[in-house]
Amino acid sequence: MFRTRLQLITISVLALGVRLSLAAFGLTEACGPKGTNVYAVHQHGITGRGVNIALLSGGNVHDSHIAFARPDGSAVKLYDLTGGGLSRSAHDTHIAGIILSGGSQEHPDQIGAAGGARIHSARISNKQITSAFMMDALDTLILKKNCRIVVTGLQIYVDSVTPDGNSFWTKMYDYYAETYDVLLINASGNSYPQITIFGDSYNGITTSGLVKDEHGIYRTIGSISNRGPTLDGRKKPEIAAPTEDLFVPTSTGDTLWTALDPNGLGLTSYAIPHIAGAAALLLEAAAKSPESNDDKTEVIKAVLVNSANAAVFDSIGIQPLSTDSISRWKPDSGYGRLDALEAWETLMGGSIVKDNRPSSKKKGWAYAVMQKNETHEYRLDAVKGQRLMVTVTWHRKLQQVLKRFQEEPVRFYLDLKILSPSGKAAAFETAGPNNLIKTDLVLSEDGEYKIVLKNPTSVPGRDYGMAFNLLGPMTGNALAPNFPVAP
């Protein structure tokens, strides 16, 4: 049984005092247009209903808080996998509040990202974490409770386990994500110079912490949010979400609330529930749609990353080139701030089919299985000046051999190429060590563009998700300096 030290991703117990001036803002601000834009999705009747979210941490949610009350009982279920009993904690209550809060009589506007979802809060550690506790939690919550999203409120000390994607813990997470089609929402971690475990997992979405700029917009990375890339050179984090001045339920009473991260540090425990909530919205929307495969976690991940708002400052205050700046990966913020409305619109844009007639869709997604040395082509009708963003992702695959996880001998990956109507290569991206590719460019011709995905490996039968978005047309000052324009 593997055992190691861990810590909550918050670096200390947060002060529980309420700043009354925040009562009108908090989640209202973070979930609105200056933050993640999830409230705009709620306007379409999507609240995450029917989606189960696992929360793995060192404690449990204060399930009797008024913010979690529902007509059929609490929206939170509690589990103890340690044998030490339930242990309600402020940290985990805060995380649940960002996702589930239904407000209260005193704070009716403090609504969470996915209030229709249900959280299964599992205590898996008592200062130490063991492989038995972790696997028991994953087996219980995924296989028996049908949790499609797993949120982890822990990081493992760097001096205990090297966060390079090859640890037992990371391989275990990637195994469960690929085998059971589960979306892992992980934090980049706090107060280390690199991404920590579990943020180094290939198959999850790694999230950094956003704080507000002078205009109250969440577009600056907090000072203690860990930077990428991973120790093995992968582009993590992929996305960022708010942490500062969130007004949430706390564990010291059934009606008590508190303000989080008032100093704007970027505590990443409070970024991950925004991503989990947005993912829950997409899964509910997928369940209601007539499409097949729009609930695949590779599709959800591609849609979330492709929809990210690139106009994010980094932790040392370097400003993006413009509000329409290129979606280029950055070590602090990944591909940008979560935009739940754009993600929902992309998923609702519907699927496109490979090797079919050109599509006139402006946004959408694809899911397919790739055979060895195979090429897939998707065709889009576009006009000069439009901006095309494409994200493709696939899972790292492992097998469980006794009590260890073994990666396949040849690693599957894809190359991405965009061909212009005249047949020129407008963009080319190869994965390197990553299992996600994103490209972003302005088109220079009218006509049919081809998105070409190539499996250059001998690995057969591997699936992938893709998302695309055509914006514009964009001309003149709408383009940032040095923005790549297709030849």
Buried (B, 14 or more C-beta within 10 A) or exposed (E): EBEBEBBBBBBEEBEBEBEEEBBEBBBBBBBBEBBBBBBBBBEEEBBBBBBBBBBBBBBBBBBEBBBBBEEEEBBBBBBBBBEEEBBBBBBBBBBBBBBBBBBBEEBEEBBBBBBBBBBBBBBBBBEEBBBBBBBBBBEBBBEEBEBBBBBBBBBBBBEBBBBBBEBBBBBBBBBBBBBBBBBBBBBBBBBBEBBBBBBBBBBBBBBBBBBBBEEEBBBBBBBBBBBBBBBBEBBBBBBBBBBBBBBBBBBEEBEBBBBBBBEBBBBBBBBBBBBBBBBBBBBBBBEEBEBEBBBBBBBBBBBBBBBBBBBBBBBEEEEBBBEBBBBBBBBBBBBBBBBBBBBBBBBBBBBBEBEEEBBEBBBBBBBBEBEBEBBBBBBBBBEBBBBBBBBBBBBBBBEBEEEEBEBEEEBBBBBBBBBBBEEEEBBEBEBEBBBBBBBBBBBBBBBBBBBBBBBBBEBEEBBBBBBBBBBBBBEEEBBBEEBBBBE
